[in-house]
Amino acid sequence: MSASARRSRTRLFAAATLAVAALTLTACGNDDASGTRDEGAANSSSTAKDSAEDAAGSSSGGKGKSGSGEALGGADSGGGSGSEGSGSSGGGENTGGGTGSDPNDPANRTPCTADNTSVAAAPVSRPLNYMLITITNTGSTMCDLAGYPILKFDDAQSVPPVIEDSKPQAVTSLKPGAKGYAAAILSAGDGSGGEGRTAQGLQVGFQGSDKFTDAALQAKGVHIDDKLRVTYWLSDSADALAS
């Protein structure tokens, strides 16, 4: 082979090699440009976009929730206030209703008087010379029996004294329809109370009131003398008769 031919082949090989290298570099450059760079740009753009959206969403959501929360909170507050107001009002109404309808509520208690009770009186066989006074609450609320009954037999100008030992630890209170008791010792069994007399009528008064109520006696009346005494109002008839 001549030197001229060898040089031509060498030039062709070098040119081919350069061409291949150029193509390879171009391909790599294109891959880098369209692949790595584009992907990076896409990822970067996507990430930035996502971050922006997240930030915007978070900001928007936060604002929305905050605004919504404030609005709802305001509404809730308003509603709550209204609810609480109505609740309070309702509670007040219920309390008022309870106070008005519960006969045992202390706020509803009233004194027992001639206006909200009925009274009966009858002698008992035992103990001797005792009479049991029974009072019934005819009102719609609980009433308190203060002290002891004020007894007026016929047109007597004085009332019998109370037996202090019969005083209860607490005031006797009567629910609607309930009964209370007191006992009257009409006369002394040994004659120490004097000659005495027969009483045909009885009126019963209450501590703190100037009204009296009639308590019918048996037809033949009852014998009383100067030893006439009365017990405090009690919740049990046996306790009254044991005084």
FIZA-366296 format. One record per residue (C-alpha): residue number from 1; residue in three letters; chain; x, y, z. Coordinates in nm, 3 decimals. Layout:
N
<node nr="NUM" rest="ALA" kette="A" X="X" Y="Y" Z="Z"/>
...
//
This chain:
243
<node nr="1" rest="MET" kette="A" X="0.000" Y="0.000" Z="0.000"/>
<node nr="2" rest="SER" kette="A" X="0.133" Y="0.337" Z="-0.090"/>
<node nr="3" rest="ALA" kette="A" X="0.195" Y="0.608" Z="0.158"/>
<node nr="4" rest="SER" kette="A" X="-0.074" Y="0.819" Z="-0.002"/>
<node nr="5" rest="ALA" kette="A" X="-0.332" Y="0.546" Z="0.050"/>
<node nr="6" rest="ARG" kette="A" X="-0.232" Y="0.495" Z="0.413"/>
<node nr="7" rest="ARG" kette="A" X="-0.267" Y="0.863" Z="0.485"/>
<node nr="8" rest="SER" kette="A" X="-0.610" Y="0.865" Z="0.327"/>
<node nr="9" rest="ARG" kette="A" X="-0.726" Y="0.571" Z="0.542"/>
<node nr="10" rest="THR" kette="A" X="-0.584" Y="0.730" Z="0.852"/>
<node nr="11" rest="ARG" kette="A" X="-0.767" Y="1.051" Z="0.778"/>
<node nr="12" rest="LEU" kette="A" X="-1.089" Y="0.862" Z="0.716"/>
<node nr="13" rest="PHE" kette="A" X="-1.053" Y="0.665" Z="1.040"/>
<node nr="14" rest="ALA" kette="A" X="-0.981" Y="0.978" Z="1.236"/>
<node nr="15" rest="ALA" kette="A" X="-1.275" Y="1.155" Z="1.080"/>
<node nr="16" rest="ALA" kette="A" X="-1.497" Y="0.859" Z="1.155"/>
<node nr="17" rest="THR" kette="A" X="-1.375" Y="0.847" Z="1.509"/>
<node nr="18" rest="LEU" kette="A" X="-1.437" Y="1.218" Z="1.553"/>
<node nr="19" rest="ALA" kette="A" X="-1.780" Y="1.180" Z="1.402"/>
<node nr="20" rest="VAL" kette="A" X="-1.867" Y="0.895" Z="1.636"/>
<node nr="21" rest="ALA" kette="A" X="-1.732" Y="1.094" Z="1.932"/>
<node nr="22" rest="ALA" kette="A" X="-1.931" Y="1.396" Z="1.826"/>
<node nr="23" rest="LEU" kette="A" X="-2.243" Y="1.189" Z="1.792"/>
<node nr="24" rest="THR" kette="A" X="-2.183" Y="1.034" Z="2.129"/>
<node nr="25" rest="LEU" kette="A" X="-2.130" Y="1.372" Z="2.292"/>
<node nr="26" rest="THR" kette="A" X="-2.434" Y="1.510" Z="2.119"/>
<node nr="27" rest="ALA" kette="A" X="-2.642" Y="1.219" Z="2.237"/>
<node nr="28" rest="CYS" kette="A" X="-2.511" Y="1.256" Z="2.589"/>
<node nr="29" rest="GLY" kette="A" X="-2.570" Y="1.628" Z="2.578"/>
<node nr="30" rest="ASN" kette="A" X="-2.922" Y="1.573" Z="2.452"/>
<node nr="31" rest="ASP" kette="A" X="-2.987" Y="1.314" Z="2.719"/>
<node nr="32" rest="ASP" kette="A" X="-2.852" Y="1.549" Z="2.981"/>
<node nr="33" rest="ALA" kette="A" X="-3.053" Y="1.837" Z="2.847"/>
<node nr="34" rest="SER" kette="A" X="-3.375" Y="1.654" Z="2.789"/>
<node nr="35" rest="GLY" kette="A" X="-3.340" Y="1.399" Z="3.061"/>
<node nr="36" rest="THR" kette="A" X="-3.147" Y="1.499" Z="3.364"/>
<node nr="37" rest="ARG" kette="A" X="-3.188" Y="1.871" Z="3.328"/>
<node nr="38" rest="ASP" kette="A" X="-3.546" Y="1.853" Z="3.215"/>
<node nr="39" rest="GLU" kette="A" X="-3.623" Y="1.601" Z="3.484"/>
<node nr="40" rest="GLY" kette="A" X="-3.446" Y="1.813" Z="3.738"/>
<node nr="41" rest="ALA" kette="A" X="-3.628" Y="2.115" Z="3.613"/>
<node nr="42" rest="ALA" kette="A" X="-3.951" Y="1.925" Z="3.613"/>
<node nr="43" rest="ASN" kette="A" X="-3.886" Y="1.790" Z="3.958"/>
<node nr="44" rest="SER" kette="A" X="-3.770" Y="2.127" Z="4.078"/>
<node nr="45" rest="SER" kette="A" X="-4.067" Y="2.293" Z="3.912"/>
<node nr="46" rest="SER" kette="A" X="-4.300" Y="2.027" Z="4.044"/>
<node nr="47" rest="THR" kette="A" X="-4.149" Y="2.049" Z="4.390"/>
<node nr="48" rest="ALA" kette="A" X="-4.165" Y="2.425" Z="4.388"/>
<node nr="49" rest="LYS" kette="A" X="-4.516" Y="2.409" Z="4.254"/>
<node nr="50" rest="ASP" kette="A" X="-4.618" Y="2.152" Z="4.513"/>
<node nr="51" rest="SER" kette="A" X="-4.449" Y="2.354" Z="4.785"/>
<node nr="52" rest="ALA" kette="A" X="-4.619" Y="2.668" Z="4.660"/>
<node nr="53" rest="GLU" kette="A" X="-4.952" Y="2.489" Z="4.641"/>
<node nr="54" rest="ASP" kette="A" X="-4.898" Y="2.335" Z="4.982"/>
<node nr="55" rest="ALA" kette="A" X="-4.800" Y="2.670" Z="5.120"/>
<node nr="56" rest="ALA" kette="A" X="-5.089" Y="2.838" Z="4.946"/>
<node nr="57" rest="GLY" kette="A" X="-5.324" Y="2.560" Z="5.050"/>
<node nr="58" rest="SER" kette="A" X="-5.193" Y="2.566" Z="5.402"/>
<node nr="59" rest="SER" kette="A" X="-5.210" Y="2.941" Z="5.412"/>
<node nr="60" rest="SER" kette="A" X="-5.543" Y="2.946" Z="5.239"/>
<node nr="61" rest="GLY" kette="A" X="-5.669" Y="2.654" Z="5.448"/>
<node nr="62" rest="GLY" kette="A" X="-5.537" Y="2.808" Z="5.764"/>
<node nr="63" rest="LYS" kette="A" X="-5.695" Y="3.134" Z="5.679"/>
<node nr="64" rest="GLY" kette="A" X="-6.008" Y="2.962" Z="5.569"/>
<node nr="65" rest="LYS" kette="A" X="-6.021" Y="2.752" Z="5.885"/>
<node nr="66" rest="SER" kette="A" X="-5.929" Y="3.045" Z="6.095"/>
<node nr="67" rest="GLY" kette="A" X="-6.183" Y="3.264" Z="5.922"/>
<node nr="68" rest="SER" kette="A" X="-6.427" Y="2.979" Z="5.912"/>
<node nr="69" rest="GLY" kette="A" X="-6.338" Y="2.895" Z="6.266"/>
<node nr="70" rest="GLU" kette="A" X="-6.384" Y="3.250" Z="6.371"/>
<node nr="71" rest="ALA" kette="A" X="-6.707" Y="3.269" Z="6.183"/>
<node nr="72" rest="LEU" kette="A" X="-6.823" Y="2.938" Z="6.322"/>
<node nr="73" rest="GLY" kette="A" X="-6.670" Y="3.030" Z="6.650"/>
<node nr="74" rest="GLY" kette="A" X="-6.853" Y="3.355" Z="6.634"/>
<node nr="75" rest="ALA" kette="A" X="-7.162" Y="3.171" Z="6.531"/>
<node nr="76" rest="ASP" kette="A" X="-7.091" Y="2.912" Z="6.792"/>
<node nr="77" rest="SER" kette="A" X="-7.016" Y="3.183" Z="7.037"/>
<node nr="78" rest="GLY" kette="A" X="-7.330" Y="3.357" Z="6.937"/>
<node nr="79" rest="GLY" kette="A" X="-7.512" Y="3.028" Z="6.924"/>
<node nr="80" rest="GLY" kette="A" X="-7.346" Y="2.928" Z="7.244"/>
<node nr="81" rest="SER" kette="A" X="-7.444" Y="3.252" Z="7.400"/>
<node nr="82" rest="GLY" kette="A" X="-7.791" Y="3.213" Z="7.266"/>
<node nr="83" rest="SER" kette="A" X="-7.787" Y="2.853" Z="7.372"/>
<node nr="84" rest="GLU" kette="A" X="-7.646" Y="2.937" Z="7.706"/>
<node nr="85" rest="GLY" kette="A" X="-7.884" Y="3.225" Z="7.736"/>
<node nr="86" rest="SER" kette="A" X="-8.170" Y="3.001" Z="7.645"/>
<node nr="87" rest="GLY" kette="A" X="-8.022" Y="2.734" Z="7.863"/>
<node nr="88" rest="SER" kette="A" X="-8.006" Y="2.974" Z="8.150"/>
<node nr="89" rest="SER" kette="A" X="-8.351" Y="3.090" Z="8.070"/>
<node nr="90" rest="GLY" kette="A" X="-8.463" Y="2.733" Z="8.035"/>
<node nr="91" rest="GLY" kette="A" X="-8.284" Y="2.646" Z="8.355"/>
<node nr="92" rest="GLY" kette="A" X="-8.450" Y="2.937" Z="8.522"/>
<node nr="93" rest="GLU" kette="A" X="-8.784" Y="2.828" Z="8.390"/>
<node nr="94" rest="ASN" kette="A" X="-8.718" Y="2.472" Z="8.501"/>
<node nr="95" rest="THR" kette="A" X="-8.599" Y="2.594" Z="8.835"/>
<node nr="96" rest="GLY" kette="A" X="-8.898" Y="2.816" Z="8.858"/>
<node nr="97" rest="GLY" kette="A" X="-9.114" Y="2.528" Z="8.748"/>
<node nr="98" rest="GLY" kette="A" X="-8.944" Y="2.303" Z="8.999"/>
<node nr="99" rest="THR" kette="A" X="-8.984" Y="2.557" Z="9.272"/>
<node nr="100" rest="GLY" kette="A" X="-9.345" Y="2.607" Z="9.180"/>
<node nr="101" rest="SER" kette="A" X="-9.430" Y="2.238" Z="9.148"/>
<node nr="102" rest="ASP" kette="A" X="-9.216" Y="2.065" Z="9.411"/>
<node nr="103" rest="PRO" kette="A" X="-9.415" Y="2.073" Z="9.736"/>
<node nr="104" rest="ASN" kette="A" X="-9.107" Y="1.966" Z="9.933"/>
<node nr="105" rest="ASP" kette="A" X="-8.882" Y="2.247" Z="9.812"/>
<node nr="106" rest="PRO" kette="A" X="-8.780" Y="2.459" Z="10.113"/>
<node nr="107" rest="ALA" kette="A" X="-8.850" Y="2.768" Z="9.905"/>
<node nr="108" rest="ASN" kette="A" X="-9.214" Y="2.660" Z="9.887"/>
<node nr="109" rest="ARG" kette="A" X="-9.266" Y="2.604" Z="10.256"/>
<node nr="110" rest="THR" kette="A" X="-9.525" Y="2.816" Z="10.425"/>
<node nr="111" rest="PRO" kette="A" X="-9.643" Y="2.834" Z="10.786"/>
<node nr="112" rest="CYS" kette="A" X="-9.929" Y="2.603" Z="10.876"/>
<node nr="113" rest="THR" kette="A" X="-10.230" Y="2.820" Z="10.952"/>
<node nr="114" rest="ALA" kette="A" X="-10.606" Y="2.804" Z="10.965"/>
<node nr="115" rest="ASP" kette="A" X="-10.607" Y="2.875" Z="10.590"/>
<node nr="116" rest="ASN" kette="A" X="-10.417" Y="2.565" Z="10.477"/>
<node nr="117" rest="THR" kette="A" X="-10.505" Y="2.302" Z="10.740"/>
<node nr="118" rest="SER" kette="A" X="-10.793" Y="2.118" Z="10.898"/>
<node nr="119" rest="VAL" kette="A" X="-10.799" Y="2.018" Z="11.264"/>
<node nr="120" rest="ALA" kette="A" X="-10.978" Y="1.744" Z="11.456"/>
<node nr="121" rest="ALA" kette="A" X="-10.974" Y="1.674" Z="11.830"/>
<node nr="122" rest="ALA" kette="A" X="-11.089" Y="1.362" Z="12.015"/>
<node nr="123" rest="PRO" kette="A" X="-11.031" Y="1.219" Z="12.362"/>
<node nr="124" rest="VAL" kette="A" X="-10.838" Y="0.889" Z="12.381"/>
<node nr="125" rest="SER" kette="A" X="-10.888" Y="0.601" Z="12.618"/>
<node nr="126" rest="ARG" kette="A" X="-10.521" Y="0.588" Z="12.709"/>
<node nr="127" rest="PRO" kette="A" X="-10.357" Y="0.780" Z="12.864"/>
<node nr="128" rest="LEU" kette="A" X="-10.643" Y="0.886" Z="13.086"/>
<node nr="129" rest="ASN" kette="A" X="-10.776" Y="1.241" Z="13.042"/>
<node nr="130" rest="TYR" kette="A" X="-10.576" Y="1.296" Z="12.722"/>
<node nr="131" rest="MET" kette="A" X="-10.711" Y="1.436" Z="12.398"/>
<node nr="132" rest="LEU" kette="A" X="-10.534" Y="1.393" Z="12.062"/>
<node nr="133" rest="ILE" kette="A" X="-10.534" Y="1.691" Z="11.827"/>
<node nr="134" rest="THR" kette="A" X="-10.478" Y="1.595" Z="11.464"/>
<node nr="135" rest="ILE" kette="A" X="-10.390" Y="1.853" Z="11.200"/>
<node nr="136" rest="THR" kette="A" X="-10.388" Y="1.784" Z="10.824"/>
<node nr="137" rest="ASN" kette="A" X="-10.213" Y="1.992" Z="10.562"/>
<node nr="138" rest="THR" kette="A" X="-10.483" Y="2.074" Z="10.307"/>
<node nr="139" rest="GLY" kette="A" X="-10.261" Y="2.307" Z="10.104"/>
<node nr="140" rest="SER" kette="A" X="-10.052" Y="2.236" Z="9.795"/>
<node nr="141" rest="THR" kette="A" X="-9.710" Y="2.298" Z="9.951"/>
<node nr="142" rest="MET" kette="A" X="-9.522" Y="2.185" Z="10.258"/>
<node nr="143" rest="CYS" kette="A" X="-9.607" Y="2.381" Z="10.570"/>
<node nr="144" rest="ASP" kette="A" X="-9.425" Y="2.423" Z="10.900"/>
<node nr="145" rest="LEU" kette="A" X="-9.595" Y="2.378" Z="11.234"/>
<node nr="146" rest="ALA" kette="A" X="-9.429" Y="2.634" Z="11.454"/>
<node nr="147" rest="GLY" kette="A" X="-9.442" Y="2.587" Z="11.830"/>
<node nr="148" rest="TYR" kette="A" X="-9.759" Y="2.442" Z="11.975"/>
<node nr="149" rest="PRO" kette="A" X="-10.135" Y="2.480" Z="11.922"/>
<node nr="150" rest="ILE" kette="A" X="-10.312" Y="2.767" Z="12.091"/>
<node nr="151" rest="LEU" kette="A" X="-10.626" Y="2.615" Z="12.241"/>
<node nr="152" rest="LYS" kette="A" X="-10.939" Y="2.813" Z="12.324"/>
<node nr="153" rest="PHE" kette="A" X="-11.216" Y="2.612" Z="12.489"/>
<node nr="154" rest="ASP" kette="A" X="-11.549" Y="2.785" Z="12.460"/>
<node nr="155" rest="ASP" kette="A" X="-11.506" Y="3.148" Z="12.560"/>
<node nr="156" rest="ALA" kette="A" X="-11.193" Y="3.102" Z="12.774"/>
<node nr="157" rest="GLN" kette="A" X="-10.983" Y="3.415" Z="12.824"/>
<node nr="158" rest="SER" kette="A" X="-10.660" Y="3.223" Z="12.868"/>
<node nr="159" rest="VAL" kette="A" X="-10.490" Y="2.942" Z="12.684"/>
<node nr="160" rest="PRO" kette="A" X="-10.327" Y="2.632" Z="12.835"/>
<node nr="161" rest="PRO" kette="A" X="-9.949" Y="2.632" Z="12.885"/>
<node nr="162" rest="VAL" kette="A" X="-9.719" Y="2.406" Z="12.687"/>
<node nr="163" rest="ILE" kette="A" X="-9.535" Y="2.102" Z="12.821"/>
<node nr="164" rest="GLU" kette="A" X="-9.174" Y="2.205" Z="12.756"/>
<node nr="165" rest="ASP" kette="A" X="-9.041" Y="1.849" Z="12.771"/>
<node nr="166" rest="SER" kette="A" X="-9.238" Y="1.771" Z="12.455"/>
<node nr="167" rest="LYS" kette="A" X="-9.045" Y="2.019" Z="12.238"/>
<node nr="168" rest="PRO" kette="A" X="-8.905" Y="1.846" Z="11.925"/>
<node nr="169" rest="GLN" kette="A" X="-8.549" Y="1.895" Z="11.802"/>
<node nr="170" rest="ALA" kette="A" X="-8.675" Y="2.048" Z="11.478"/>
<node nr="171" rest="VAL" kette="A" X="-8.991" Y="2.220" Z="11.362"/>
<node nr="172" rest="THR" kette="A" X="-9.253" Y="1.971" Z="11.247"/>
<node nr="173" rest="SER" kette="A" X="-9.320" Y="2.007" Z="10.874"/>
<node nr="174" rest="LEU" kette="A" X="-9.611" Y="1.860" Z="10.683"/>
<node nr="175" rest="LYS" kette="A" X="-9.619" Y="1.762" Z="10.318"/>
<node nr="176" rest="PRO" kette="A" X="-9.950" Y="1.820" Z="10.140"/>
<node nr="177" rest="GLY" kette="A" X="-10.196" Y="1.570" Z="10.284"/>
<node nr="178" rest="ALA" kette="A" X="-9.970" Y="1.477" Z="10.577"/>
<node nr="179" rest="LYS" kette="A" X="-10.075" Y="1.493" Z="10.942"/>
<node nr="180" rest="GLY" kette="A" X="-9.923" Y="1.637" Z="11.257"/>
<node nr="181" rest="TYR" kette="A" X="-10.021" Y="1.583" Z="11.618"/>
<node nr="182" rest="ALA" kette="A" X="-10.041" Y="1.743" Z="11.959"/>
<node nr="183" rest="ALA" kette="A" X="-10.189" Y="1.617" Z="12.283"/>
<node nr="184" rest="ALA" kette="A" X="-10.387" Y="1.807" Z="12.542"/>
<node nr="185" rest="ILE" kette="A" X="-10.393" Y="1.688" Z="12.901"/>
<node nr="186" rest="LEU" kette="A" X="-10.747" Y="1.791" Z="12.987"/>
<node nr="187" rest="SER" kette="A" X="-10.751" Y="1.748" Z="13.362"/>
<node nr="188" rest="ALA" kette="A" X="-10.564" Y="1.606" Z="13.659"/>
<node nr="189" rest="GLY" kette="A" X="-10.659" Y="1.252" Z="13.750"/>
<node nr="190" rest="ASP" kette="A" X="-10.619" Y="1.314" Z="14.123"/>
<node nr="191" rest="GLY" kette="A" X="-10.851" Y="1.613" Z="14.147"/>
<node nr="192" rest="SER" kette="A" X="-10.564" Y="1.857" Z="14.203"/>
<node nr="193" rest="GLY" kette="A" X="-10.690" Y="2.070" Z="13.917"/>
<node nr="194" rest="GLY" kette="A" X="-10.999" Y="2.192" Z="14.096"/>
<node nr="195" rest="GLU" kette="A" X="-11.362" Y="2.133" Z="14.017"/>
<node nr="196" rest="GLY" kette="A" X="-11.326" Y="2.195" Z="13.648"/>
<node nr="197" rest="ARG" kette="A" X="-11.600" Y="2.227" Z="13.387"/>
<node nr="198" rest="THR" kette="A" X="-11.729" Y="2.077" Z="13.065"/>
<node nr="199" rest="ALA" kette="A" X="-11.626" Y="2.246" Z="12.741"/>
<node nr="200" rest="GLN" kette="A" X="-11.843" Y="2.210" Z="12.432"/>
<node nr="201" rest="GLY" kette="A" X="-11.635" Y="2.394" Z="12.174"/>
<node nr="202" rest="LEU" kette="A" X="-11.272" Y="2.425" Z="12.075"/>
<node nr="203" rest="GLN" kette="A" X="-11.079" Y="2.660" Z="11.853"/>
<node nr="204" rest="VAL" kette="A" X="-10.719" Y="2.599" Z="11.753"/>
<node nr="205" rest="GLY" kette="A" X="-10.478" Y="2.881" Z="11.673"/>
<node nr="206" rest="PHE" kette="A" X="-10.123" Y="2.884" Z="11.535"/>
<node nr="207" rest="GLN" kette="A" X="-9.802" Y="3.053" Z="11.642"/>
<node nr="208" rest="GLY" kette="A" X="-9.750" Y="3.373" Z="11.444"/>
<node nr="209" rest="SER" kette="A" X="-10.112" Y="3.396" Z="11.325"/>
<node nr="210" rest="ASP" kette="A" X="-10.421" Y="3.555" Z="11.472"/>
<node nr="211" rest="LYS" kette="A" X="-10.662" Y="3.319" Z="11.293"/>
<node nr="212" rest="PHE" kette="A" X="-10.830" Y="3.023" Z="11.461"/>
<node nr="213" rest="THR" kette="A" X="-10.994" Y="2.716" Z="11.313"/>
<node nr="214" rest="ASP" kette="A" X="-11.278" Y="2.519" Z="11.468"/>
<node nr="215" rest="ALA" kette="A" X="-11.212" Y="2.168" Z="11.593"/>
<node nr="216" rest="ALA" kette="A" X="-11.536" Y="1.985" Z="11.662"/>
<node nr="217" rest="LEU" kette="A" X="-11.557" Y="1.803" Z="11.994"/>
<node nr="218" rest="GLN" kette="A" X="-11.764" Y="1.502" Z="12.082"/>
<node nr="219" rest="ALA" kette="A" X="-12.128" Y="1.577" Z="12.148"/>
<node nr="220" rest="LYS" kette="A" X="-12.103" Y="1.550" Z="12.525"/>
<node nr="221" rest="GLY" kette="A" X="-11.803" Y="1.782" Z="12.537"/>
<node nr="222" rest="VAL" kette="A" X="-11.484" Y="1.727" Z="12.737"/>
<node nr="223" rest="HIS" kette="A" X="-11.403" Y="1.786" Z="13.102"/>
<node nr="224" rest="ILE" kette="A" X="-11.120" Y="2.031" Z="13.167"/>
<node nr="225" rest="ASP" kette="A" X="-10.972" Y="2.177" Z="13.485"/>
<node nr="226" rest="ASP" kette="A" X="-10.686" Y="2.403" Z="13.590"/>
<node nr="227" rest="LYS" kette="A" X="-10.427" Y="2.139" Z="13.498"/>
<node nr="228" rest="LEU" kette="A" X="-10.504" Y="2.175" Z="13.129"/>
<node nr="229" rest="ARG" kette="A" X="-10.180" Y="2.165" Z="12.925"/>
<node nr="230" rest="VAL" kette="A" X="-10.077" Y="2.103" Z="12.567"/>
<node nr="231" rest="THR" kette="A" X="-9.776" Y="1.956" Z="12.387"/>
<node nr="232" rest="TYR" kette="A" X="-9.576" Y="2.095" Z="12.098"/>
<node nr="233" rest="TRP" kette="A" X="-9.672" Y="1.994" Z="11.747"/>
<node nr="234" rest="LEU" kette="A" X="-9.513" Y="1.658" Z="11.668"/>
<node nr="235" rest="SER" kette="A" X="-9.496" Y="1.432" Z="11.366"/>
<node nr="236" rest="ASP" kette="A" X="-9.598" Y="1.115" Z="11.556"/>
<node nr="237" rest="SER" kette="A" X="-9.916" Y="1.065" Z="11.756"/>
<node nr="238" rest="ALA" kette="A" X="-9.749" Y="0.819" Z="11.993"/>
<node nr="239" rest="ASP" kette="A" X="-9.487" Y="1.080" Z="12.081"/>
<node nr="240" rest="ALA" kette="A" X="-9.758" Y="1.334" Z="12.149"/>
<node nr="241" rest="LEU" kette="A" X="-9.952" Y="1.099" Z="12.378"/>
<node nr="242" rest="ALA" kette="A" X="-9.633" Y="0.993" Z="12.559"/>
<node nr="243" rest="SER" kette="A" X="-9.560" Y="1.348" Z="12.675"/>
//
